[in-house]
Amino acid sequence: MAVGKNKRLTKGGKKGSRKKAVDPFLRKEWYKLQAPAMFANKDFGKTIITKTTGTKIASEELKGRIVEVSLADLQNNEDFAYRKIKLCIEDVQGYNCLTNFHGMDMTRDKVCSLIQKRQTIIEANVDVKTTDGYIVRMFCIAFTKKDAGQIKETCYAKSAQVRGIRAKMVNYMTELGNKGDLRTLVHTLVTADCGKDIEKSASSIFPIKECYIRKVKVLKKPKFDVTALMEWHTESANKVDTGKKVAPAPVEGVAGAGGRY
């Protein structure tokens, strides 16, 4: 074969035919993730995005990104390790991503640890609308338990009892969602033990245990408002006025009582 026919046989070949390997991370930049002020740990992580090139603006590409984080990391409390919080990036200010609540879930191992033999699982879900226009779907789960001093191994509930307990769950979740805005709802779900309240209300029908609001999903959001988002990230909006601490009044001793009264 003639040398001129095949370019590979020529010495050297084309200059610059091989592209230099470029580290893809050189085209990336990091942004801080900021959780709403109701959580103890506000700066909980970072996210990466390709730098602004042409019409692709980095800050615009970040908006709408969903991040999932453990509630134990947000609250610095390992007791909440079974809770997962979903946060949605709604605004970017400099290199800070301001997030808003997007959903809540339980870890799979926690749900699996609750399921046992010889008991009834009761589940309920309901769609609620908060006062600030969010439509939220809430899921509840509970399990029947043995009565005090019960000898029988099983504790199955009848279908009518299951329907009654499910109605109690739906009523509680509807009342919880409709009485305030989304920020109040999230604060209640994170801090209060809602399951205990449902257990108390359902105890007249059948004794239940391990009641949790298992999952929360935001189905519909109102039109984006920067002022409303900033309320989530200001400390003053999440502080509750509980009044000033009052010093106890001095107690005078009664004569002949040895100063004990």
Kinemage of the C-alpha trace (Angstrom):
@kinemage 1
@onewidth
@group {chain A} dominant
@subgroup {mainchain}
@vectorlist {calphas} color= white
{ca met a 1} P 0.000 0.000 0.000
{ca ala a 2} L 1.253 3.459 -0.836
{ca val a 3} L 2.212 5.608 2.088
{ca gly a 4} L 0.070 8.568 0.963
{ca lys a 5} L -3.148 6.527 0.869
{ca asn a 6} L -3.351 5.862 4.620
{ca lys a 7} L -2.902 8.849 6.899
{ca arg a 8} L -2.139 6.653 9.905
{ca leu a 9} L 1.103 5.463 8.315
{ca thr a 10} L 2.470 8.973 7.945
{ca lys a 11} L 4.742 10.116 10.696
{ca gly a 12} L 3.063 12.388 13.242
{ca gly a 13} L -0.415 12.579 11.607
{ca lys a 14} L -2.690 15.590 12.258
{ca lys a 15} L -1.629 17.941 14.990
{ca gly a 16} L -4.120 18.282 17.864
{ca ser a 17} L -6.196 15.280 16.767
{ca arg a 18} L -6.336 14.035 20.331
{ca lys a 19} L -8.373 16.156 22.749
{ca lys a 20} L -6.768 16.886 26.051
{ca ala a 21} L -8.584 15.315 28.990
{ca val a 22} L -10.207 18.146 30.930
{ca asp a 23} L -11.392 17.621 34.497
{ca pro a 24} L -15.199 18.128 34.373
{ca phe a 25} L -15.170 19.560 37.907
{ca leu a 26} L -13.272 22.613 36.645
{ca arg a 27} L -16.536 23.706 34.966
{ca lys a 28} L -18.550 23.308 38.180
{ca glu a 29} L -19.223 25.539 41.154
{ca trp a 30} L -20.594 24.908 44.641
{ca tyr a 31} L -23.628 26.524 46.276
{ca lys a 32} L -24.617 26.429 49.963
{ca leu a 33} L -27.985 24.934 50.929
{ca gln a 34} L -29.934 26.828 53.588
{ca ala a 35} L -32.836 25.252 55.469
{ca pro a 36} L -35.760 27.285 56.872
{ca ala a 37} L -35.121 28.998 60.219
{ca met a 38} L -37.382 26.608 62.172
{ca phe a 39} L -34.634 23.945 62.000
{ca ala a 40} L -31.679 24.072 64.401
{ca asn a 41} L -29.026 23.528 61.701
{ca lys a 42} L -29.583 26.094 58.950
{ca asp a 43} L -26.543 25.373 56.728
{ca phe a 44} L -26.937 21.654 56.098
{ca gly a 45} L -24.945 20.986 52.917
{ca lys a 46} L -23.800 22.024 49.457
{ca thr a 47} L -24.881 21.299 45.906
{ca ile a 48} L -22.951 21.431 42.636
{ca ile a 49} L -23.905 22.960 39.285
{ca thr a 50} L -22.209 23.726 35.957
{ca lys a 51} L -21.029 27.329 35.705
{ca thr a 52} L -23.055 29.840 33.708
{ca thr a 53} L -22.375 29.361 29.981
{ca gly a 54} L -24.302 31.185 27.273
{ca thr a 55} L -28.035 31.029 27.905
{ca lys a 56} L -27.729 28.425 30.680
{ca ile a 57} L -27.657 30.459 33.891
{ca ala a 58} L -26.510 28.445 36.918
{ca ser a 59} L -28.866 30.103 39.432
{ca glu a 60} L -31.897 29.469 37.188
{ca glu a 61} L -30.923 25.825 36.671
{ca leu a 62} L -30.763 25.324 40.464
{ca lys a 63} L -34.327 26.514 41.078
{ca gly a 64} L -36.721 23.603 41.523
{ca arg a 65} L -34.000 21.157 42.573
{ca ile a 66} L -35.169 18.798 45.355
{ca val a 67} L -32.787 17.789 48.149
{ca glu a 68} L -33.442 15.094 50.752
{ca val a 69} L -31.920 15.331 54.211
{ca ser a 70} L -32.362 13.510 57.510
{ca leu a 71} L -34.230 15.397 60.227
{ca ala a 72} L -31.527 14.243 62.669
{ca asp a 73} L -29.001 16.385 60.758
{ca leu a 74} L -31.336 19.395 60.663
{ca gln a 75} L -32.208 19.238 64.373
{ca asn a 76} L -28.862 17.850 65.672
{ca asn a 77} L -30.847 15.092 67.390
{ca glu a 78} L -30.364 11.411 66.590
{ca asp a 79} L -33.853 10.552 67.881
{ca phe a 80} L -35.247 11.873 64.566
{ca ala a 81} L -32.989 9.708 62.375
{ca tyr a 82} L -36.028 7.844 60.976
{ca arg a 83} L -37.475 11.068 59.487
{ca lys a 84} L -36.516 12.316 56.018
{ca ile a 85} L -37.264 15.895 54.955
{ca lys a 86} L -37.475 17.017 51.327
{ca leu a 87} L -36.596 20.643 50.615
{ca cys a 88} L -37.038 22.483 47.315
{ca ile a 89} L -34.656 25.238 46.154
{ca glu a 90} L -36.903 28.228 45.402
{ca asp a 91} L -34.471 31.156 45.242
{ca val a 92} L -30.720 31.752 44.864
{ca gln a 93} L -29.041 34.747 46.517
{ca gly a 94} L -25.353 34.920 45.688
{ca tyr a 95} L -24.003 31.452 46.473
{ca asn a 96} L -26.801 30.657 48.947
{ca cys a 97} L -29.788 28.491 47.945
{ca leu a 98} L -32.936 29.296 49.937
{ca thr a 99} L -35.067 26.183 50.337
{ca asn a 100} L -38.695 25.593 51.235
{ca phe a 101} L -40.541 22.547 52.586
{ca his a 102} L -41.448 20.014 49.877
{ca gly a 103} L -42.261 16.788 51.735
{ca met a 104} L -41.600 14.423 54.619
{ca asp a 105} L -41.143 10.655 54.772
{ca met a 106} L -40.021 7.809 57.013
{ca thr a 107} L -37.041 5.553 56.374
{ca arg a 108} L -37.794 2.066 55.086
{ca asp a 109} L -36.059 0.290 57.979
{ca lys a 110} L -38.234 2.147 60.515
{ca val a 111} L -41.487 1.142 58.746
{ca cys a 112} L -40.277 -2.471 58.419
{ca ser a 113} L -39.410 -2.609 62.127
{ca leu a 114} L -42.997 -1.655 63.039
{ca ile a 115} L -44.680 -4.407 60.984
{ca gln a 116} L -45.258 -7.595 63.008
{ca lys a 117} L -47.461 -10.676 62.971
{ca arg a 118} L -50.847 -11.028 64.691
{ca gln a 119} L -51.839 -7.370 64.472
{ca thr a 120} L -53.810 -5.120 62.105
{ca ile a 121} L -52.234 -2.291 60.105
{ca ile a 122} L -54.460 0.782 59.784
{ca glu a 123} L -53.581 3.413 57.173
{ca ala a 124} L -55.315 6.624 56.112
{ca asn a 125} L -54.584 9.569 53.822
{ca val a 126} L -56.232 12.931 53.193
{ca asp a 127} L -55.678 16.060 51.090
{ca val a 128} L -55.754 19.325 53.055
{ca lys a 129} L -55.446 22.973 52.033
{ca thr a 130} L -53.498 25.330 54.283
{ca thr a 131} L -54.489 28.963 54.839
{ca asp a 132} L -51.645 30.196 52.590
{ca gly a 133} L -52.794 28.156 49.560
{ca tyr a 134} L -50.700 24.953 49.717
{ca ile a 135} L -52.433 21.634 48.983
{ca val a 136} L -50.815 18.892 51.063
{ca arg a 137} L -51.449 15.130 51.118
{ca met a 138} L -50.866 13.491 54.496
{ca phe a 139} L -50.510 9.750 55.214
{ca cys a 140} L -50.994 8.153 58.637
{ca ile a 141} L -50.153 4.660 59.871
{ca ala a 142} L -50.983 2.811 63.108
{ca phe a 143} L -51.004 -0.738 64.485
{ca thr a 144} L -53.381 -2.494 66.860
{ca lys a 145} L -52.043 -3.698 70.199
{ca lys a 146} L -53.068 -6.104 72.936
{ca asp a 147} L -55.296 -4.823 75.688
{ca ala a 148} L -53.972 -4.689 79.247
{ca gly a 149} L -53.948 -8.208 80.709
{ca gln a 150} L -54.906 -9.866 77.414
{ca ile a 151} L -54.038 -13.574 77.138
{ca lys a 152} L -55.065 -14.084 73.502
{ca glu a 153} L -52.096 -13.956 71.129
{ca thr a 154} L -53.772 -12.031 68.305
{ca cys a 155} L -55.139 -8.481 68.383
{ca tyr a 156} L -56.966 -8.143 65.062
{ca ala a 157} L -59.492 -5.309 64.692
{ca lys a 158} L -62.834 -5.741 62.930
{ca ser a 159} L -63.481 -3.898 59.666
{ca ala a 160} L -65.952 -1.525 61.373
{ca gln a 161} L -63.338 -0.684 64.032
{ca val a 162} L -60.722 -0.063 61.322
{ca arg a 163} L -63.110 2.320 59.569
{ca gly a 164} L -63.764 4.130 62.846
{ca ile a 165} L -60.045 4.577 63.602
{ca arg a 166} L -59.405 5.662 60.002
{ca ala a 167} L -62.124 8.331 60.356
{ca lys a 168} L -60.424 9.611 63.542
{ca met a 169} L -57.091 9.830 61.662
{ca val a 170} L -58.659 11.751 58.753
{ca asn a 171} L -60.432 14.181 61.106
{ca tyr a 172} L -57.238 14.884 63.059
{ca met a 173} L -55.101 15.441 59.935
{ca thr a 174} L -57.768 17.646 58.292
{ca glu a 175} L -58.027 19.805 61.408
{ca leu a 176} L -54.234 20.005 61.694
{ca gly a 177} L -53.793 21.079 58.062
{ca asn a 178} L -56.676 23.557 57.825
{ca lys a 179} L -56.085 25.502 61.034
{ca gly a 180} L -52.899 27.312 59.928
{ca asp a 181} L -50.346 27.979 57.190
{ca leu a 182} L -47.721 25.513 55.924
{ca arg a 183} L -45.032 26.845 58.272
{ca thr a 184} L -47.239 26.143 61.300
{ca leu a 185} L -48.054 22.661 59.968
{ca val a 186} L -44.378 21.743 59.410
{ca his a 187} L -43.411 23.107 62.834
{ca thr a 188} L -46.133 20.954 64.450
{ca leu a 189} L -45.096 17.831 62.507
{ca val a 190} L -41.427 18.284 63.455
{ca thr a 191} L -41.820 19.214 67.133
{ca ala a 192} L -45.151 17.775 68.375
{ca asp a 193} L -45.989 14.098 68.835
{ca cys a 194} L -49.114 13.952 66.665
{ca gly a 195} L -49.319 10.141 66.866
{ca lys a 196} L -50.005 10.198 70.619
{ca asp a 197} L -53.026 12.493 70.099
{ca ile a 198} L -54.492 10.096 67.514
{ca glu a 199} L -53.851 7.121 69.826
{ca lys a 200} L -55.779 8.850 72.623
{ca ser a 201} L -58.754 9.715 70.406
{ca ala a 202} L -58.903 6.191 68.917
{ca ser a 203} L -58.458 4.335 72.225
{ca ser a 204} L -62.251 4.256 72.759
{ca ile a 205} L -62.639 2.167 69.560
{ca phe a 206} L -59.618 -0.176 69.760
{ca pro a 207} L -56.190 0.175 71.453
{ca ile a 208} L -53.508 1.195 68.921
{ca lys a 209} L -49.762 1.802 69.104
{ca glu a 210} L -46.891 3.202 66.990
{ca cys a 211} L -49.080 5.815 65.321
{ca tyr a 212} L -47.177 8.172 63.013
{ca ile a 213} L -47.921 10.695 60.304
{ca arg a 214} L -45.822 8.606 57.942
{ca lys a 215} L -45.603 10.805 54.874
{ca val a 216} L -46.403 14.355 53.756
{ca lys a 217} L -46.408 15.498 50.108
{ca val a 218} L -46.871 19.038 48.778
{ca leu a 219} L -49.174 18.611 45.767
{ca lys a 220} L -49.753 22.229 44.783
{ca lys a 221} L -48.004 25.484 45.636
{ca pro a 222} L -49.241 29.067 45.336
{ca lys a 223} L -47.504 31.555 43.029
{ca phe a 224} L -43.891 32.177 44.094
{ca asp a 225} L -43.518 35.108 46.481
{ca val a 226} L -40.069 36.219 47.695
{ca thr a 227} L -41.526 37.912 50.800
{ca ala a 228} L -43.286 34.693 51.861
{ca leu a 229} L -40.057 32.704 51.307
{ca met a 230} L -38.020 35.162 53.409
{ca glu a 231} L -40.481 34.652 56.284
{ca trp a 232} L -39.362 31.007 56.354
{ca his a 233} L -35.733 32.136 56.714
{ca thr a 234} L -36.099 34.847 59.382
{ca glu a 235} L -35.671 33.944 63.027
{ca ser a 236} L -38.336 36.360 64.319
{ca ala a 237} L -41.100 34.693 62.254
{ca asn a 238} L -40.539 31.361 64.005
{ca lys a 239} L -40.299 32.608 67.580
{ca val a 240} L -43.418 32.223 69.695
{ca asp a 241} L -44.135 34.877 72.307
{ca thr a 242} L -44.483 32.926 75.547
{ca gly a 243} L -44.262 35.965 77.844
{ca lys a 244} L -41.661 36.924 80.425
{ca lys a 245} L -40.589 34.686 83.263
{ca val a 246} L -42.143 35.812 86.556
{ca ala a 247} L -40.165 35.477 89.769
{ca pro a 248} L -41.949 33.424 92.460
{ca ala a 249} L -43.458 35.452 95.294
{ca pro a 250} L -41.639 35.130 98.676
{ca val a 251} L -43.466 32.825 101.093
{ca glu a 252} L -43.739 34.025 104.655
{ca gly a 253} L -43.303 31.489 107.429
{ca val a 254} L -46.086 30.794 109.915
{ca ala a 255} L -45.302 31.253 113.610
{ca gly a 256} L -44.729 27.967 115.385
{ca ala a 257} L -44.333 25.929 112.167
{ca gly a 258} L -40.563 25.962 112.161
{ca gly a 259} L -40.472 28.035 108.979
{ca arg a 260} L -41.672 25.134 106.862
{ca tyr a 261} L -44.914 26.827 105.741
